[in-house]
Amino acid sequence: MVRWKRNLWVLSIGVFFTSASFSMVIPYLPMFLLQIGVHQHTEMWSGLLFSSAFLAGAIASPFWGRMADQYGRKPMIIRAGFALFIIYTLMALTTNPYQILVLRILQGLLSGFIPGAIALIGTNTPSSKVGYALSIISSASASGGIIGPLLGGGIAEVAGNRWAFASGGIIVCLATFLIIFWVKEENFTPAKEKGSIRKDFKAALSNRPLLLVLILSLVTSCSVMIIEPVFPLYILKLSGSSDNQSLIAGIVFSLPGIASVIFAPFWGKWADKAGFQRVLFIGLLGGGVGTIAQILFTHIWGFSIIRFVYGIFFCAVYPALNGLIVKVTPDDFRGRAFSLSQTANQLGGMAGPIIGGLLGGIFPIQSVFVVTGIFLLAAMGTAHRNAAELKGTFIRNEVSEK
């Protein structure tokens, strides 16, 4: 098999396992808190545990990006994989929320498996296939996000939450060994100067196309997370007195991920032909309109259909943003560029739930969908106004297709 294709499929399997392990563990943290006896301020602890990893990841990502550009992306993926294995395993042994908080902070500080995989694919794939490759990675991540809660819930039901955490660690460990033995990073140019994180930020600020992508990443990530605090409540309202509310909520929640698995490769192939900026524009437009349109349906089935349609378009956004990072940065800055993108996503992931919670507490739930749609349409307008700059590319060391 062609080297870049083998890298793509092995990394896709690794990303699938890592995404699945994350979604096996994280959604069940609130219930685990109750299991270990946290019956006071449970909501506060839950929010703190969720946000702590985001904040730690936003701080640490630029450092690991610099390490990736100096020593290679593959070593950073392996480092992150073993770190997650240890953290998930230790989480299965925790007995109080303080221990979980420490582990969640360490998870944010030491993670980076999926961003590292994206950076390696972006640098070791022929330029004519980058869009397709990134869309496959995106589909793998979405698939893991769909399967993970089912696995985690099943294991937790049979053996308890502790075994769900331990199983997540084992899955990440297996994914890491796949990377060790089957992925080869051929196209790697070490950074010529040691520099500093401050210089990396200055370099990003001076690269206007990259800065635009980082801003769009932050806004997009924030928009997605705005809905998170109120989405289960809205599903509960639409489903009424159904006896299977939890099941219905899980299915509806997973619909955009299912759409991503099906349609992301199509968007990736089209991005290789039409350009990432055009696919980004369409994805943000469909995502914005699709989000606002969800409030027009008062029955769960109509809402589910429009939710799936929204997913068809929105699944184009993140692969397009990642593809633009590849196009507007040189090879020896690629790891740092993706780490800065990860920082932007983490900051958006922190801000989104806060905004959504405030809006949902003051205004009707429908307002959260409207604000989210407006954010995505504003990002679309920004991408459209700066389309010419986003077309600019660096000359990269071409990867052979043979």
C-alpha positions as CSV (number, residue, x, y, z in Angstrom):
1,M,0.0,0.0,0.0
2,V,1.2,3.6,-0.7
3,R,2.8,5.0,2.4
4,W,0.6,8.0,2.8
5,K,-2.5,5.8,2.4
6,R,-1.3,3.4,5.1
7,N,-0.6,6.3,7.4
8,L,-4.1,7.7,6.8
9,W,-5.9,4.5,7.5
10,V,-3.9,3.6,10.6
11,L,-4.2,7.1,12.0
12,S,-7.9,7.0,11.2
13,I,-8.3,3.8,13.3
14,G,-6.2,5.5,16.1
15,V,-8.3,8.6,16.0
16,F,-11.5,6.5,16.0
17,F,-10.3,4.6,19.1
18,T,-9.2,7.8,20.9
19,S,-12.4,9.6,20.1
20,A,-14.4,6.6,21.3
21,S,-12.4,6.4,24.5
22,F,-13.1,10.1,25.2
23,S,-16.8,9.8,24.7
24,M,-16.8,6.6,26.7
25,V,-15.5,8.4,29.7
26,I,-16.5,12.1,29.7
27,P,-20.3,12.0,29.4
28,Y,-20.5,9.8,32.5
29,L,-18.4,12.0,34.8
30,P,-21.5,13.5,36.5
31,M,-22.9,10.1,37.3
32,F,-19.6,8.9,38.5
33,L,-19.5,11.9,40.9
34,L,-22.7,10.7,42.5
35,Q,-21.3,7.2,42.7
36,I,-18.3,8.3,44.7
37,G,-20.5,10.2,47.1
38,V,-20.5,13.8,45.7
39,H,-24.2,14.8,46.4
40,Q,-23.6,18.4,47.2
41,H,-22.6,21.0,44.6
42,T,-22.6,18.2,42.0
43,E,-23.4,20.6,39.1
44,M,-20.5,22.9,40.2
45,W,-18.0,20.0,40.3
46,S,-19.3,18.7,37.0
47,G,-18.7,22.1,35.3
48,L,-15.3,22.5,36.9
49,L,-14.2,19.0,35.8
50,F,-15.3,19.7,32.2
51,S,-13.8,23.2,31.9
52,S,-10.5,22.4,33.6
53,A,-9.3,20.1,30.8
54,F,-10.2,22.7,28.2
55,L,-8.3,25.5,30.0
56,A,-5.2,23.3,30.6
57,G,-5.3,22.2,26.9
58,A,-5.5,25.7,25.7
59,I,-2.4,26.6,27.8
60,A,-0.3,23.5,26.9
61,S,-1.1,23.1,23.2
62,P,1.4,25.7,21.9
63,F,4.2,24.0,23.8
64,W,3.5,20.6,22.4
65,G,3.1,22.1,18.9
66,R,6.6,23.4,19.2
67,M,7.9,20.1,20.3
68,A,6.2,18.4,17.3
69,D,7.9,20.8,14.9
70,Q,11.3,20.1,16.5
71,Y,11.1,16.3,17.1
72,G,8.3,15.1,14.9
73,R,4.5,14.6,15.1
74,K,4.6,10.9,15.5
75,P,6.5,11.0,18.9
76,M,4.0,13.6,20.1
77,I,1.1,11.3,19.2
78,I,2.7,8.4,21.0
79,R,3.4,10.6,24.1
80,A,-0.3,11.8,24.2
81,G,-1.6,8.2,23.7
82,F,0.3,6.8,26.6
83,A,-0.6,9.8,28.8
84,L,-4.3,9.3,28.1
85,F,-3.9,5.5,28.9
86,I,-2.4,6.3,32.3
87,I,-4.9,9.1,33.1
88,Y,-8.0,7.0,32.2
89,T,-6.7,4.0,34.1
90,L,-6.0,6.2,37.2
91,M,-9.4,7.8,36.9
92,A,-10.9,4.3,37.4
93,L,-9.2,4.2,40.8
94,T,-10.3,7.7,42.1
95,T,-12.3,8.0,45.3
96,N,-13.0,11.8,45.5
97,P,-13.5,14.8,43.1
98,Y,-10.2,16.4,43.9
99,Q,-8.3,13.4,42.4
100,I,-10.5,13.6,39.3
101,L,-9.8,17.3,39.0
102,V,-6.0,16.7,39.1
103,L,-6.3,14.0,36.4
104,R,-8.6,16.2,34.2
105,I,-6.0,19.0,34.4
106,L,-3.2,16.5,33.5
107,Q,-5.4,15.3,30.6
108,G,-5.6,18.8,29.2
109,L,-1.9,19.4,29.7
110,L,-0.7,16.2,28.2
111,S,-3.2,15.4,25.5
112,G,-2.9,16.1,21.7
113,F,-3.4,12.7,20.0
114,I,-6.0,13.9,17.4
115,P,-4.3,17.3,16.6
116,G,-1.0,15.4,16.2
117,A,-2.6,13.0,13.8
118,I,-4.2,15.8,11.8
119,A,-0.8,17.6,11.6
120,L,1.0,14.4,10.5
121,I,-1.6,13.7,7.8
122,G,-1.5,17.3,6.6
123,T,2.3,17.1,6.2
124,N,2.6,13.6,4.8
125,T,-0.2,13.5,2.2
126,P,0.1,14.7,-1.4
127,S,-1.4,18.2,-1.7
128,S,-4.0,16.9,-4.2
129,K,-5.3,14.5,-1.6
130,V,-5.2,16.6,1.6
131,G,-8.9,17.4,1.6
132,Y,-9.9,13.8,1.2
133,A,-7.4,12.7,3.9
134,L,-8.6,15.3,6.5
135,S,-12.2,14.4,5.8
136,I,-11.5,10.7,6.5
137,I,-9.9,11.7,9.8
138,S,-12.9,13.8,10.6
139,S,-15.2,10.9,9.9
140,A,-13.1,8.6,12.1
141,S,-13.4,11.1,15.0
142,A,-17.2,11.5,14.4
143,S,-17.6,7.7,14.3
144,G,-15.7,7.3,17.6
145,G,-17.9,10.0,19.1
146,I,-21.0,8.0,18.1
147,I,-19.8,4.6,19.2
148,G,-18.1,5.7,22.4
149,P,-21.2,6.6,24.5
150,L,-22.8,3.2,23.5
151,L,-19.7,1.3,24.5
152,G,-19.3,3.3,27.7
153,G,-22.9,3.0,28.6
154,G,-23.0,-0.7,28.0
155,I,-19.8,-1.4,30.0
156,A,-21.0,0.9,32.8
157,E,-24.3,-0.9,32.9
158,V,-22.7,-4.4,33.1
159,A,-19.5,-3.7,35.1
160,G,-19.7,-0.2,36.5
161,N,-18.3,3.2,35.6
162,R,-14.8,2.4,36.8
163,W,-14.5,-0.4,34.2
164,A,-15.8,2.0,31.5
165,F,-12.9,4.4,32.4
166,A,-10.3,1.5,32.4
167,S,-11.7,0.3,29.1
168,G,-11.2,3.7,27.6
169,G,-7.6,3.6,28.7
170,I,-7.0,0.2,27.2
171,I,-8.5,1.3,23.8
172,V,-6.2,4.3,23.7
173,C,-3.2,2.1,24.5
174,L,-4.1,-0.2,21.6
175,A,-4.4,2.8,19.3
176,T,-1.0,4.0,20.4
177,F,0.7,0.7,19.6
178,L,-0.9,0.9,16.1
179,I,0.8,4.2,15.6
180,I,4.2,2.9,16.8
181,F,4.4,0.0,14.5
182,W,2.5,1.1,11.4
183,V,2.8,4.8,10.9
184,K,5.9,6.3,9.3
185,E,6.6,10.1,9.2
186,E,8.7,10.5,6.1
187,N,8.1,14.2,5.3
188,F,9.4,15.9,8.4
189,T,11.5,19.1,8.4
190,P,12.7,20.0,11.9
191,A,12.2,23.7,12.9
192,K,15.4,25.5,12.2
193,E,15.4,27.6,15.3
194,K,14.4,26.9,18.9
195,G,12.5,30.1,19.4
196,S,9.7,30.4,22.0
197,I,6.0,30.2,22.3
198,R,5.9,34.0,22.3
199,K,7.6,34.0,18.9
200,D,5.1,31.4,17.7
201,F,2.2,33.7,18.6
202,K,3.9,36.6,16.8
203,A,4.5,34.4,13.7
204,A,0.8,33.5,13.8
205,L,-0.3,37.1,14.1
206,S,1.9,38.1,11.2
207,N,0.4,35.4,9.0
208,R,-3.0,36.9,8.3
209,P,-4.5,33.9,6.6
210,L,-3.6,31.7,9.6
211,L,-4.9,34.3,12.0
212,L,-8.2,34.3,10.1
213,V,-8.4,30.5,10.4
214,L,-7.7,30.6,14.1
215,I,-10.5,33.2,14.6
216,L,-12.9,31.1,12.6
217,S,-12.0,28.0,14.6
218,L,-12.6,29.8,17.9
219,V,-16.0,31.2,16.7
220,T,-17.1,27.8,15.3
221,S,-16.1,25.8,18.4
222,C,-17.8,28.4,20.6
223,S,-21.0,28.2,18.4
224,V,-21.2,24.4,18.6
225,M,-20.7,24.4,22.4
226,I,-23.3,27.1,23.0
227,I,-26.1,24.6,22.5
228,E,-24.6,21.9,24.7
229,P,-26.1,23.0,28.1
230,V,-29.7,23.3,26.8
231,F,-29.8,20.6,24.1
232,P,-30.9,17.7,26.3
233,L,-33.6,19.9,27.9
234,Y,-34.9,20.9,24.4
235,I,-35.0,17.2,23.3
236,L,-36.9,16.5,26.5
237,K,-39.4,19.2,25.7
238,L,-40.0,17.9,22.2
239,S,-40.2,14.2,23.0
240,G,-42.9,15.0,25.7
241,S,-43.9,12.0,27.8
242,S,-42.1,9.4,25.8
243,D,-40.9,6.4,27.9
244,N,-37.6,6.3,25.9
245,Q,-36.4,9.9,26.4
246,S,-32.8,9.0,27.1
247,L,-32.6,6.8,24.0
248,I,-34.3,9.4,21.8
249,A,-31.9,12.1,23.1
250,G,-28.9,9.9,22.4
251,I,-30.1,9.2,18.8
252,V,-30.9,12.8,18.0
253,F,-27.6,14.0,19.5
254,S,-25.7,11.5,17.3
255,L,-27.4,12.5,14.0
256,P,-24.8,15.1,12.9
257,G,-22.1,12.6,13.6
258,I,-23.8,10.0,11.5
259,A,-24.1,12.6,8.7
260,S,-20.4,13.4,9.1
261,V,-19.5,9.7,8.6
262,I,-21.5,9.6,5.4
263,F,-20.8,12.9,3.8
264,A,-17.4,14.2,5.1
265,P,-15.5,12.2,2.4
266,F,-17.6,13.9,-0.3
267,W,-16.8,17.4,1.0
268,G,-13.1,16.4,1.3
269,K,-12.9,15.3,-2.3
270,W,-14.7,18.4,-3.5
271,A,-12.4,20.6,-1.4
272,D,-9.4,19.2,-3.3
273,K,-11.0,20.3,-6.5
274,A,-12.9,23.5,-5.6
275,G,-10.8,24.8,-2.7
276,F,-11.1,24.7,1.0
277,Q,-12.3,28.3,1.3
278,R,-15.4,27.5,-0.9
279,V,-16.3,24.3,1.0
280,L,-15.8,26.3,4.3
281,F,-18.2,28.9,3.1
282,I,-20.9,26.3,2.2
283,G,-20.4,24.4,5.4
284,L,-20.8,27.5,7.6
285,L,-23.8,28.7,5.5
286,G,-25.6,25.4,5.8
287,G,-24.6,25.1,9.5
288,G,-25.9,28.5,10.3
289,V,-29.2,28.2,8.4
290,G,-29.7,24.6,9.6
291,T,-29.2,25.6,13.3
292,I,-31.8,28.4,13.1
293,A,-34.2,26.2,11.2
294,Q,-34.2,23.7,14.0
295,I,-36.5,26.0,16.1
296,L,-39.2,25.8,13.4
297,F,-40.0,22.2,14.3
298,T,-42.1,21.4,17.3
299,H,-42.2,17.6,16.8
300,I,-39.2,15.4,17.5
301,W,-39.2,13.7,14.0
302,G,-39.1,17.0,12.1
303,F,-36.4,18.3,14.4
304,S,-34.4,15.1,13.9
305,I,-34.6,15.4,10.1
306,I,-33.4,19.0,10.1
307,R,-30.7,18.1,12.6
308,F,-29.4,15.5,10.2
309,V,-29.5,18.0,7.3
310,Y,-27.5,20.4,9.5
311,G,-24.9,17.7,10.0
312,I,-24.6,17.1,6.3
313,F,-23.3,20.7,5.8
314,F,-21.6,21.4,9.1
315,C,-19.3,18.3,8.7
316,A,-17.5,20.2,6.0
317,V,-16.3,22.9,8.3
318,Y,-13.6,21.4,10.5
319,P,-11.8,19.5,7.6
320,A,-11.9,22.7,5.6
321,L,-10.4,24.7,8.5
322,N,-7.7,22.1,8.9
323,G,-7.0,22.0,5.2
324,L,-6.6,25.8,5.2
325,I,-4.0,25.5,7.9
326,V,-2.0,23.1,5.7
327,K,-2.3,25.5,2.8
328,V,-1.3,28.7,4.6
329,T,1.6,27.5,6.7
330,P,5.1,26.1,5.9
331,D,6.0,22.5,6.8
332,D,8.2,23.4,9.7
333,F,5.5,25.5,11.4
334,R,2.7,23.0,10.8
335,G,2.7,21.4,14.3
336,R,2.6,24.8,16.0
337,A,-0.1,26.0,13.7
338,F,-2.3,23.0,14.5
339,S,-1.6,23.4,18.2
340,L,-2.7,27.1,18.0
341,S,-5.8,25.9,16.3
342,Q,-6.3,23.4,19.2
343,T,-5.9,26.3,21.6
344,A,-8.6,28.3,19.7
345,N,-10.9,25.3,19.8
346,Q,-10.3,24.8,23.5
347,L,-11.1,28.5,24.3
348,G,-14.2,28.3,22.2
349,G,-15.2,25.1,24.0
350,M,-14.8,26.9,27.3
351,A,-16.8,30.0,26.3
352,G,-19.6,28.3,24.5
353,P,-21.3,26.5,27.4
354,I,-21.1,29.6,29.5
355,I,-22.8,31.7,26.9
356,G,-25.4,29.0,26.3
357,G,-26.1,28.5,30.0
358,L,-26.6,32.3,30.4
359,L,-28.9,32.6,27.4
360,G,-30.9,29.5,28.3
361,G,-31.3,30.8,31.9
362,I,-32.6,34.3,30.8
363,F,-34.3,33.8,27.5
364,P,-36.4,31.0,25.9
365,I,-34.4,27.9,24.8
366,Q,-35.0,28.8,21.1
367,S,-32.8,31.9,21.5
368,V,-29.8,29.7,22.0
369,F,-30.3,28.2,18.5
370,V,-30.7,31.6,17.0
371,V,-27.5,33.0,18.6
372,T,-25.6,29.9,17.5
373,G,-26.9,30.3,13.9
374,I,-25.9,34.0,13.9
375,F,-22.4,33.1,15.1
376,L,-22.0,30.6,12.3
377,L,-23.3,33.0,9.7
378,A,-21.0,35.7,11.0
379,A,-18.1,33.3,10.5
380,M,-19.4,32.6,7.0
381,G,-19.4,36.3,6.2
382,T,-15.8,36.6,7.5
383,A,-14.6,33.7,5.4
384,H,-16.4,35.2,2.3
385,R,-14.9,38.6,2.8
386,N,-11.4,37.2,3.1
387,A,-11.6,34.5,0.5
388,A,-8.8,35.9,-1.5
389,E,-6.4,35.8,1.4
390,L,-7.4,32.3,2.3
391,K,-6.4,31.1,-1.2
392,G,-2.7,32.1,-0.5
393,T,-0.5,29.0,-0.1
394,F,3.0,28.2,0.9
395,I,5.2,26.0,-1.2
396,R,5.4,22.7,0.7
397,N,7.7,19.6,0.3
398,E,5.6,17.5,-2.0
399,V,4.8,13.9,-0.9
400,S,5.0,11.2,-3.5
401,E,1.8,9.4,-4.4
402,K,3.7,6.3,-5.2
